[in-house]
Amino acid sequence: MTDHRRSIPRTDVLLADPRLGEARLRLGTERVKGMIIAAQRRAREGEITPGEIMTAVLAALPASAAGLRPVINATGVLLHTNLGRAPLSAAARQAMELAAGVTDIEFDLATGSRGRRGRTALAALAAAVPEAEGVHVVNNNAAALILAATALASGREVVISRGELIEIGDGFRLPELLVSTGARLREVGTTNRSVTRDYAAAIGPETGMVLKVHPSNYQVRGFTSAVPVTELAVLCRERGVPLVADAGSGLLRPEPLLPEEPDVTTWLRQGADLVTTSGDKLLGGPQSGLLFGRADLVERLRRHPLARALRVDKTTLAALEATVGGPDTPTREALHADPAALRGRAEKLAARLCDRGIDATAVDSLGVVGGGGAPEVSLRSAAVALDEGLAAPLRRGEPPVLGRVERGRCLLDLRAVPEADDERLLEAVIGVAESAGERPRSAPTGG
Ligand SMILES: *Cc1c(COP(=O)(O)O)cnc(C)c1O
């Protein structure tokens, strides 16, 4: 024991090892030092030999200074809220990296004076939605609604249909959010039916705004009626009250695959004064809330003191600009993936797994949009079906792979997996299956 202890290298000597140079830059010297001290303790307790200290430190080094781990989303859910909704495009990631440094985010290099914050991102959004006179960006769609309700209806009334008082998820309830701004809700109609005269009767001198909400995550069927934006717009214009419409999903234009999802352009054309939406759902960008619409209203919101508290970070603005003006997003690619191509990938993966003696079959599957959008839409997809017992080890593996357990099988749905990740997925499954001790079904050929 004493010998052991005497032969443990000193912390500063270990820290100076060139093999740790890169890790010190990436993680910080203090963090690496802490890992050395932990490994020295293990050696002192006889768990490892002094000679194994450096190997132990190198093996324990995390891939990044942040605790987040990159996950392969094989759930078949395109926008998985617990996995951070939309993955960003390479263009958006690159733009964020650039924006993270010192930039002219709020500075005009030509004149040497203060410039409009994020003007190039705002210009890209305006170009993407020419129908909008004004554009503003906040933290998320909830913030967009808070800002609109505060600036337009605090101390006054928000007229809204009872059929649109929705909960988005994780306890986020739209009515509670609206009331928190000091606005009063003036509910109209019933859960299943609202008609124009319900709104007409409710609008009065106390009305700050009329709010139309797309109930993204559920549908009411049967004896139902909701007033379309076109009709509400006529009424609101007659009465001189702003019509704010929450489209939710982030589509800027109609998406033929999702005919029930509203989009910003159509609602503006139909006469909505302001349309709000999320940036990290079907738009495929960073977490943000987008407001499009009448120039005077956007300006009023932008100048409200609350706007400062809801404003987005420079990296968000950069990612948004690269998302709307750049190449197709991973979300769009996943949404438009051809089911036959997905099936082909699943078959290839399953065959390669079988070659390694792992029980795997390609099966048809159904994916969904997720993120509280298009609840009725199933996306034809394909999956690799594995032994159910692999689901948990795959989740705990490196990289973690999240599948879906269905009828006693673990399905790895390829709809939300970019094709470029197929090799990583394959290696992850092989690693987990082989260490889980799956017996080859046929004897190794030895050749
Ligand atoms: C998702 C959604 C929200 C909330 O958006 P966040 O960007 O998550 O704040 C609000 N309204 C609708 C209709 C939605 O679909």
PDBQT file of the ligand as one rigid body, heavy atoms in Angstrom, charges set to zero:
ROOT
HETATM    1  C1  LIG A 501     -45.935  25.277 -29.639  1.00  0.00    +0.000 C 
HETATM    2  C2  LIG A 501     -46.991  26.279 -29.551  1.00  0.00    +0.000 A 
HETATM    3  C3  LIG A 501     -46.880  27.352 -28.646  1.00  0.00    +0.000 A 
HETATM    4  C4  LIG A 501     -45.699  27.491 -27.727  1.00  0.00    +0.000 C 
HETATM    5  O1  LIG A 501     -44.569  27.802 -28.470  1.00  0.00    +0.000 OA
HETATM    6  P1  LIG A 501     -43.134  27.881 -27.770  1.00  0.00    +0.000 P 
HETATM    7  O2  LIG A 501     -42.257  28.354 -28.893  1.00  0.00    +0.000 OA
HETATM    8  O3  LIG A 501     -42.819  26.526 -27.280  1.00  0.00    +0.000 OA
HETATM    9  O4  LIG A 501     -43.241  28.873 -26.676  1.00  0.00    +0.000 OA
HETATM   10  C5  LIG A 501     -47.904  28.274 -28.599  1.00  0.00    +0.000 A 
HETATM   11  N1  LIG A 501     -48.986  28.157 -29.396  1.00  0.00    +0.000 NA
HETATM   12  C6  LIG A 501     -49.136  27.156 -30.282  1.00  0.00    +0.000 A 
HETATM   13  C7  LIG A 501     -50.354  27.095 -31.126  1.00  0.00    +0.000 C 
HETATM   14  C8  LIG A 501     -48.134  26.183 -30.382  1.00  0.00    +0.000 A 
HETATM   15  O5  LIG A 501     -48.281  25.169 -31.256  1.00  0.00    +0.000 OA
ENDROOT
TORSDOF 0
